[in-house]
């Protein structure tokens, strides 16, 4: 077990490189102010150092808000006048006190998008958790298929991929005219409910014609989880506590 100081004080920390990618401006990014207590709690329980992108985001930001709010990457947690973005510790229901025996059973939730898509880092046994891919690989719970998809990259590469602006192709078919304004208007506690549902033939045939409204993010995730349970052999598992 490594203490907090050992996790923080490292050679070659990842944050300066991430800052350069953010400053390059390939995608709009808002870096939220960090809650130092929550950031240290997150870092300690994950036992990752600031040399990793995961540790750097947890230590140096309250989270990252990409594409005018479309994607929220969890970090050390942030208190904001328009609502707070929860920390990695809160989203993943970490123990209140450090527990070396505890780890996320199904994977570490590291980000959400406003449609209920979930980015998660695979744990040590993805197959047992019903997830594709290998340990330490990023996966995505897709709100239009209600299934987990392997992303064939680790967390650091995922961060670079998002900040490079390649999300536009990733979300092709899931964005409608005016999506940016709708996402930007949301507080962090809310997502977008789409009716007919994104997995329906109607929505996939004409997404722009759907009805959309802002609802609590927990509702967006809960509806997707319920339908995934009904439509598949197993449910999607833990999608994050928000």
C-alpha angles and dihedrals in degrees: 000000000000123000125234095260091053091051093049104039102065138140115251100016116200098228099083091055091048090049090054091052090049092048091050086072101217088142129014108261130183115198110208123215112259133241100226095204093052093043092055091045090053094047094048096049093047091046091215125137131231086253088079124071089236092055093041094054091046093049102040106034141041084224138297124264110203133193094011093305101321092118127031118197112198121231134149095331127259136223109214136172089240094049134294129273108225121239126248086255092055097042091050096040095239116190112271089239126038112275115185091198095056125092134155104277097211104022142297115281107220104166148009133202123213093255093060097265111151127208112203137172113230118246127220096288112032094167092058089049092051092247129133124234133035133298113290094020125125119247133186129213101215116214092205095055101023089225136113116249127198113236097199094226140088125242097268092051089046090056092050090046093054095045091049091067098247092128089089092075092039091059095042107139093020099077128075134193106291096020093131094056092047092051093045092054094059126099113229092257093063139072135181122271112207122201123223086040118257092247092056124102090236094058094044091050095051116005093172090062094058124107114244133188139168114255135162111290091234088061093052091051094042095053091048092049092049094051092044088054091050096045102041138049091253137016123255094252125217114004099175136283110261 
